[in-house]
């Protein structure tokens, strides 16, 4: 089994979901006392959020690039950014390491396309819903036509993520606000729902929604476990 490198802590609430899912899947696949081979660096999320709010993405990139390099040096065979939003920096991180970065949008979009669906409603942070790094990837690489919540719903969705879910707060009232936003997305033609922030699975899931649900957190973790089972590709020797 190859070592899975996790850039976590954004927030730790969802990183805990990754850790549990990876180990549960390893035990299911291999049986007995097997668990996933994981190397994780968990950051102080408050510092990252401060950089997000100030638009200092270059500084955030330097932090995550250094972490990714450390994971590679520590023996990781792949690297995951355990958050959708920070995939804004995915290209920079991939360029900094020789091991593959497993992109959360790619594994999510592949699952949607495999079900012959086309118009997923994207629930995520404001950064992910409004900027091109994620939505454009769904369109250009996978031919999807994502439905983006309207401005009021984007505000509600974003605020609940940061003010509640990232702080371990799960409220029935907030779940209903999400379900109302989903109903409006369905009325606009959405044929499925992307839980496009890694904390959203703490609030809503397939049992609450009458559309196919694609949980980016679980899909990402499952793709990493699948990758870890592959025979590693020999790396070129340094000159």
C-alpha positions as CSV (number, residue, x, y, z in Angstrom):
1,X,0.0,0.0,0.0
2,X,1.3,3.4,-0.9
3,X,1.3,6.2,1.7
4,X,-1.4,8.8,1.2
5,X,-0.3,12.4,2.0
6,X,-3.0,14.7,3.4
7,X,-2.9,18.5,3.7
8,X,-5.5,18.8,6.4
9,X,-6.9,21.0,9.1
10,X,-9.1,23.2,6.7
11,X,-11.1,22.5,8.8
12,X,-10.1,19.6,11.1
13,X,-13.8,18.7,11.3
14,X,-13.7,17.5,7.7
15,X,-10.2,16.2,7.9
16,X,-11.5,13.8,10.6
17,X,-14.0,12.5,8.0
18,X,-11.1,11.9,5.6
19,X,-9.2,10.0,8.2
20,X,-12.1,7.8,9.3
21,X,-13.2,7.1,5.7
22,X,-9.7,6.1,4.5
23,X,-9.3,3.7,7.4
24,X,-12.8,2.2,7.1
25,X,-12.3,1.6,3.4
26,X,-8.9,0.1,3.9
27,X,-10.4,-2.3,6.5
28,X,-13.3,-3.1,4.2
29,X,-10.9,-3.8,1.3
30,X,-8.2,-5.7,3.1
31,X,-10.0,-7.0,6.2
32,X,-8.7,-7.8,9.7
33,X,-6.6,-5.1,11.3
34,X,-5.6,-3.3,8.1
35,X,-5.8,0.5,8.0
36,X,-4.7,3.1,5.6
37,X,-1.0,4.3,5.4
38,X,-1.4,8.0,5.9
39,X,1.0,10.9,6.4
40,X,-0.8,14.1,7.4
41,X,0.1,17.7,8.1
42,X,-2.8,19.6,9.8
43,X,-2.6,23.4,9.7
44,X,-3.9,26.1,11.9
45,X,-7.1,26.9,9.9
46,X,-7.5,30.4,11.4
47,X,-4.3,31.5,9.7
48,X,-5.4,30.2,6.3
49,X,-8.9,31.8,6.6
50,X,-7.2,35.1,7.4
51,X,-5.2,34.9,4.1
52,X,-8.3,33.9,2.2
53,X,-10.2,37.0,3.5
54,X,-7.4,39.3,2.6
55,X,-7.0,37.7,-0.9
56,X,-3.4,36.7,0.0
57,X,-3.5,33.5,-2.0
58,X,0.2,33.7,-2.9
59,X,1.1,33.5,0.8
60,X,-1.3,30.6,1.3
61,X,0.2,28.9,-1.7
62,X,3.7,29.0,-0.2
63,X,2.4,27.4,3.0
64,X,0.7,24.5,1.2
65,X,3.6,24.0,-1.3
66,X,6.0,23.6,1.6
67,X,3.6,21.1,3.2
68,X,3.2,19.1,0.0
69,X,7.0,19.0,-0.5
70,X,7.4,17.7,3.1
71,X,4.8,15.0,2.5
72,X,6.6,13.9,-0.6
73,X,9.9,13.9,1.3
74,X,8.2,11.9,4.0
75,X,7.3,9.1,1.6
76,X,3.8,10.0,0.4
77,X,2.9,8.5,-3.0
78,X,0.2,11.1,-3.6
79,X,-1.1,14.2,-2.1
80,X,-4.6,15.4,-1.3
81,X,-5.7,18.9,-0.3
82,X,-8.5,18.1,2.1
83,X,-10.7,21.1,1.2
84,X,-12.4,22.1,-2.1
85,X,-11.6,25.8,-1.7
86,X,-7.8,25.5,-1.5
87,X,-7.8,23.7,-4.8
88,X,-7.6,27.2,-6.1
89,X,-3.9,26.5,-5.5
90,X,-3.8,23.0,-6.9
91,X,-1.8,23.8,-10.0
92,X,1.0,25.5,-8.0
93,X,1.1,22.6,-5.5
94,X,1.2,20.0,-8.3
95,X,4.1,21.8,-10.0
96,X,6.1,21.8,-6.8
97,X,6.1,18.0,-6.3
98,X,6.7,15.0,-8.5
99,X,3.9,12.8,-6.9
100,X,0.4,13.2,-8.2
101,X,-2.1,15.6,-6.6
102,X,-5.5,13.9,-6.7
103,X,-7.9,16.8,-7.6
104,X,-11.2,16.8,-5.7
105,X,-13.1,18.3,-8.6
106,X,-11.9,15.7,-11.0
107,X,-13.0,12.7,-8.9
108,X,-16.3,14.4,-8.2
109,X,-17.0,15.3,-11.8
110,X,-16.0,11.8,-12.9
111,X,-18.6,10.3,-10.6
112,X,-21.3,12.7,-11.9
113,X,-20.4,12.0,-15.5
114,X,-20.4,8.2,-14.9
115,X,-24.1,8.6,-13.8
116,X,-24.9,10.4,-17.1
117,X,-25.8,13.6,-15.2
118,X,-25.1,17.0,-16.4
119,X,-26.3,19.9,-14.2
120,X,-25.1,19.5,-10.6
121,X,-26.0,22.2,-8.1
122,X,-22.8,23.3,-6.5
123,X,-22.9,23.9,-2.7
124,X,-19.6,25.3,-1.5
125,X,-17.8,28.3,0.0
126,X,-18.3,31.6,-1.8
127,X,-14.8,31.2,-3.3
128,X,-15.6,27.9,-4.9
129,X,-19.0,28.9,-6.1
130,X,-18.0,32.3,-7.5
131,X,-14.4,31.8,-8.8
132,X,-13.4,30.0,-12.0
133,X,-10.9,27.5,-10.6
134,X,-13.5,24.9,-9.8
135,X,-16.6,25.7,-11.9
136,X,-14.6,26.2,-15.1
137,X,-12.8,22.8,-14.5
138,X,-16.2,21.1,-14.3
139,X,-17.3,22.7,-17.6
140,X,-14.1,22.5,-19.6
141,X,-12.7,19.2,-18.6
142,X,-15.9,17.2,-18.0
143,X,-18.6,18.9,-20.0
144,X,-20.8,19.6,-17.0
145,X,-23.1,22.6,-16.7
146,X,-23.1,23.3,-13.0
147,X,-25.9,25.3,-11.4
148,X,-24.7,28.0,-9.0
149,X,-27.0,29.2,-6.2
150,X,-28.2,32.7,-6.3
151,X,-26.5,35.5,-4.4
152,X,-28.6,35.2,-1.3
153,X,-28.2,31.5,-1.1
154,X,-24.5,31.7,-1.7
155,X,-24.2,34.0,1.4
156,X,-26.2,31.6,3.6
157,X,-24.3,28.6,2.4
158,X,-20.9,30.2,2.9
159,X,-21.7,31.7,6.3
160,X,-23.0,28.4,7.7
161,X,-19.8,26.6,6.6
162,X,-17.5,29.0,8.4
163,X,-19.7,30.2,11.3
164,X,-21.1,26.7,12.2
165,X,-19.8,23.6,10.4
166,X,-16.1,24.5,10.6
167,X,-16.6,25.0,14.4
168,X,-18.4,21.7,14.9
169,X,-21.9,23.3,15.1
170,X,-24.7,21.4,13.3
171,X,-28.2,23.0,13.5
172,X,-31.5,21.7,12.2
173,X,-32.4,25.2,11.2
174,X,-29.3,25.5,9.0
175,X,-30.0,22.1,7.4
176,X,-33.4,23.5,6.4
177,X,-31.8,26.6,4.8
178,X,-29.6,24.3,2.7
179,X,-32.6,22.1,1.7
180,X,-34.5,25.3,0.7
181,X,-31.5,26.3,-1.5
182,X,-31.4,22.9,-3.0
183,X,-35.1,23.0,-3.8
184,X,-34.5,26.3,-5.6
185,X,-31.6,24.8,-7.5
186,X,-33.8,21.9,-8.6
187,X,-36.5,24.3,-9.8
188,X,-33.7,25.8,-12.0
189,X,-32.9,22.5,-13.6
190,X,-30.3,20.9,-11.3
191,X,-30.3,17.1,-11.7
192,X,-27.9,16.4,-8.8
193,X,-26.1,18.0,-5.9
194,X,-22.4,18.4,-5.3
195,X,-21.5,18.7,-1.6
196,X,-18.6,20.9,-2.7
197,X,-17.2,21.9,0.7
198,X,-15.7,19.1,2.8
199,X,-17.8,20.1,5.8
200,X,-21.2,20.0,4.2
201,X,-21.5,16.3,4.7
202,X,-21.7,17.0,8.4
203,X,-25.1,18.8,7.8
204,X,-26.8,17.2,4.8
205,X,-26.5,13.9,2.9
206,X,-28.4,11.7,0.5
207,X,-31.0,10.9,3.2
208,X,-32.1,14.5,3.2
209,X,-32.1,15.3,-0.6
210,X,-34.3,14.0,-3.4
211,X,-31.6,14.3,-6.0
212,X,-28.5,12.3,-6.5
213,X,-25.8,13.5,-4.1
214,X,-22.1,13.6,-4.8
215,X,-20.1,14.0,-1.6
216,X,-16.8,15.4,-2.6
217,X,-15.2,14.4,0.7
218,X,-16.0,10.7,0.5
219,X,-15.3,10.6,-3.2
220,X,-11.9,12.2,-2.7
221,X,-11.0,9.8,0.1
222,X,-12.1,6.8,-1.8
223,X,-10.0,7.9,-4.8
224,X,-7.0,8.2,-2.6
225,X,-7.5,4.7,-1.1
226,X,-7.9,3.3,-4.6
227,X,-4.6,5.0,-5.7
228,X,-2.8,3.7,-2.6
229,X,-3.6,0.2,-3.8
230,X,-1.8,0.7,-7.1
231,X,1.8,-0.5,-7.6
232,X,4.0,2.6,-7.2
233,X,5.7,4.0,-10.3
234,X,9.4,4.0,-9.9
235,X,10.8,7.5,-9.6
236,X,13.7,8.7,-11.6
237,X,17.0,8.7,-9.7
238,X,18.5,12.0,-9.0
239,X,21.6,12.8,-11.1
